[in-house]
Each structure stands twice: as structure tokens, then as C-alpha cells.
Amino acid sequence: MRPGIHPFYQKVVYMDTNSGFKFLSGSTVGSKETIQWEDGNTYPLIKIEVSSDTHPFYTGRQKFADKGGRAERFLQKYNMKKEE
């Protein structure tokens, strides 16, 4: 490999923000947040929304959040009543 053209590869901890599940992996992505891992070393922390711990394909269960459509969310956000 030619020196100076490859991104910095390091170990990082990924944390699922929905469940708190954490795992150690390698990545070229860095972070200003750090966390102490089980081996006693400190690694950059990357927060993710979906991992194998919460994804329906891996868990076998689906969760549907009834957020409503765009109009309903707008009305709820501004505390407005729906005209009928």
C-alpha cells in the first residue's frame, strides 16, 4: 500500500441509541465522544439508531410507531385542531 493516501483505520465502539447495545468494530470514522470498553481501553463512540439488536430482520419482531401523516404531525406540533 502506498503511504499517505489511506484513511486512518481504528477500533471504535458502536452504540445503539434505542437499546443501549454496544459492540466493538473497526472503522475509518472518528468521533469526539469516547467510552471505556470492557478490555479497559478507551475508544471513540459512534451512536447509531439501528443495529442487529433492534432491527426487525434480526429480532424477528416488528415495531410500528404510529406517527401519522405529514399533516397530522404538523397539526400536533403546533397544537392545532383538525378542521372537519
PLY file of the C-alpha trace (Angstrom):
ply
format ascii 1.0
element vertex 84
property float x
property float y
property float z
element edge 83
property int vertex1
property int vertex2
end_header
0.00 0.00 0.00
1.19 3.47 -0.77
1.81 5.55 2.35
-0.20 8.72 2.99
-3.28 8.01 0.84
-5.35 5.74 3.08
-7.73 6.94 5.81
-6.89 6.30 9.46
-8.39 2.95 10.48
-9.09 2.41 14.17
-11.21 0.41 16.57
-14.45 2.14 17.61
-17.43 1.27 19.79
-20.85 1.44 18.17
-23.82 2.06 20.48
-27.46 1.53 19.51
-29.29 4.55 20.91
-32.61 2.66 21.11
-31.45 -0.28 23.19
-28.04 0.68 24.58
-26.42 -2.36 22.89
-22.69 -1.79 22.25
-20.14 -3.60 20.10
-16.50 -3.07 19.15
-15.51 -2.93 15.49
-13.08 -1.21 13.15
-13.85 1.94 11.19
-12.36 4.94 9.45
-15.00 7.15 11.09
-13.89 9.04 14.18
-15.77 10.72 16.99
-15.10 13.28 19.70
-17.01 11.15 22.22
-15.15 8.28 23.84
-16.10 5.34 26.03
-14.15 2.86 28.12
-14.65 -0.65 26.76
-14.66 -3.95 28.67
-10.96 -4.52 27.98
-10.06 -1.32 29.86
-9.10 0.69 26.76
-10.81 3.90 25.65
-12.28 4.01 22.14
-14.23 6.57 20.08
-18.02 6.18 20.44
-20.27 6.14 17.36
-24.01 6.34 18.08
-26.33 4.55 15.66
-30.12 4.27 15.57
-30.46 0.69 14.28
-28.27 -2.33 14.92
-28.72 -6.09 14.87
-30.14 -5.75 18.38
-33.13 -3.65 17.27
-33.56 -4.30 13.53
-36.73 -6.35 12.80
-34.89 -8.67 10.38
-32.59 -9.91 13.17
-35.02 -9.73 16.09
-38.00 -11.34 14.32
-40.40 -8.73 15.63
-41.59 -5.51 14.12
-42.45 -2.33 15.94
-44.64 0.18 14.21
-44.70 3.66 15.62
-47.91 5.36 14.61
-46.57 8.74 13.74
-49.42 9.68 11.45
-49.09 11.52 8.18
-47.37 14.80 7.50
-50.50 16.88 8.09
-51.28 15.18 11.40
-47.73 15.70 12.66
-47.85 19.37 11.65
-51.14 19.92 13.48
-49.84 18.14 16.56
-46.55 20.06 16.51
-48.31 23.43 16.54
-51.11 22.26 18.83
-53.78 22.93 16.24
-57.14 21.23 15.84
-58.18 19.49 12.65
-60.97 21.21 10.74
-63.73 18.91 9.58
0 1
1 2
2 3
3 4
4 5
5 6
6 7
7 8
8 9
9 10
10 11
11 12
12 13
13 14
14 15
15 16
16 17
17 18
18 19
19 20
20 21
21 22
22 23
23 24
24 25
25 26
26 27
27 28
28 29
29 30
30 31
31 32
32 33
33 34
34 35
35 36
36 37
37 38
38 39
39 40
40 41
41 42
42 43
43 44
44 45
45 46
46 47
47 48
48 49
49 50
50 51
51 52
52 53
53 54
54 55
55 56
56 57
57 58
58 59
59 60
60 61
61 62
62 63
63 64
64 65
65 66
66 67
67 68
68 69
69 70
70 71
71 72
72 73
73 74
74 75
75 76
76 77
77 78
78 79
79 80
80 81
81 82
82 83
